[in-house]
Amino acid sequence: MAKKQDYRPMWTELGLDLEGHDKLLKMLGDGYSEIYLSQQNRPEAMEYFNFVLSEAHGLRIKELMDAKDEGRKVIGSFCVYVPEEIILALDGISVGLCAGAEIGMEKAEEYLPRNLCALIKSFMGFELAGLCPYFRVCDIVIGETTCDGKKKAYELLEDIKETYVMELPQKKQEEDRALWKTEVLKFMEVCEKVTGKTLTAEKLGEAIRTVNDRRRAQLRLRDARRTSPPPISGRDALLVNQMAFYDDPVRFTDSVNKLCDELETRAEGNVSPGDNGAPRVVISGCPMALPNWKLPFIVESSGADIVAEESCVGERGFRALVDEGGETLDEMIDNLVDRYLTIDCACFTPNLERVEHVLETSREFDADGVIHYAISFCTPYMVEAKKVEDALSKEGVPFLKIETDYSQGDVGQLQTRVDAFVEMMKARHS
Ligand code: BJ8
């Protein structure tokens, strides 16, 4: 058997707290065994994603370090509004930095209030406690003015890491689009400065196709879950979409397409990791950043199938493609501007497209119910839940609203609520 590579010298070079990092890896490994490896009848092609997860802090970081040695730059971000095509077109590497674990929170709370969204505390805690090699490998991180918690946290982040913040409009009128285009152009200039390269139409066109190909593969995975029973569990599909933020885009696309080949065959033969006739659930709301698997595990342990995620680590993040028709740089930038402005984050007002998308997804996936997931203290999604609930109730779709953080303290209580919801959906079936 090949000897496992020792990455500790690399982690030391990156300035990680090795003791804390060991704890994080142990927590990740234990959680993964319990939540993922214990599943029956998983698609074989998930083996690749097992490997990517196992090497997320090892081989992938080494690849990034090697790329940096060759002169490439690594640019981190926290939001799907950051146009990664521009990074890629400048030969940079884009990585997602949102974090989904409780470890590091204590450190974060030395800087941030306790009653703040766990996603923000987690990414700040990961950096402050020296737990995240992705943060350390980044040449610059890109923030954005979405929710108040994030934009104020970036002011603190600036003191410890080179940070650039894109301004996002709050509405989607003509003047907001003009502001957004200016911001995309400013972002382009920042990336050109960091990478030392100049954006060309040819390179941007290639990058648009590369990222679109990845989105097409994710859409194919989405579509494969429409069958009943679904050929893949919701937690596995979530894992794949979480990996999209870390893996090399071309390799990832290829692996997702291989997975989809297998899923399409499984669907024909009715092969599924779940039970035939299990209630079908759509999860809608806040993104679940790696390794936030708490709610999907609870839902699927209750005997329901998660068939879609209306989330940024889900179809909100890859639903729309960039128009590939542009020829000049300006046309391509316009196409990027338009595509990114279609994203229906609850930080926008009004945001009725999202409500419509939840309804469409619930119809298309023949959902027996929708679970609305908000991270505690996430005001935009917590408030918007009411509009989503009202729209679903008009169509008679059962709705469950969950607010939770990354701690395990409420698992029992959540399990009880989700069990009752699943039983209610089963009773409507029979
Ligand atoms: S486009 S959802 S990735 S901002 S959960 S930090 S909103 S308080 S993550 Fe997001 Fe971009 Fe919107 Fe998507 Fe704030 Fe809410 Fe926390 Fe959030």
Residues whose N, C-alpha, C, O or C-beta is under 5 A from the ligand:
A	BS01	BJ8	F78 C79 V80 Y81 C117 L119 T146 C147 G149 K150 C286 C312 C345 I375 F377 C378 T379
